[in-house]
């Protein structure tokens, strides 16, 4: 004969077993962000492509071309400004940049075009900057220089200046 005590224990065991069989694992969720910040990038150099006027006889006009090299990521807009040079005076004009030899100087202009119509400067006082858009490959940006006839009527010698080009992107 089964006692109530044994019956109750057996019933509790069966009930517990059925609860274990029907119990489900608990779950919870959360979210997180995947992020990336894409920045514009550019590199800039003049390497050995200075604006070198070479030798010229006195009282002669002389033109010269140098190059800047820009590599910007695809689609990156950029602008290049040129300062007045280390010897320049006042606002940038066609004759404010000066190549010097001691106290003597030869004024010259730098232009954004080979027609010498767009004086290349910082975008103020009737000067222009040179703008472009990156292609992820190196782009060659010519710099056109001009020395006028009157400017070369100075003593023989080597005249130099240092111009800073600024790339903004």
Secondary structure, 3 states (H helix, E strand, C coil): CCCHHHHHHHHHHHHHHHHHHHCCCCCCCCCCCCCCCCCCCEEEECCCCCCCCCCCCCCCCEEEEEEEEEEECCCCEEEEEECCCCCCCCCCCCCCEEEEECCEEEEEEEECCCCCCCEECCCCCCCECEEEECCCCCEEEEEEEEECCHHHCCCCCCCECCCCEEEEC
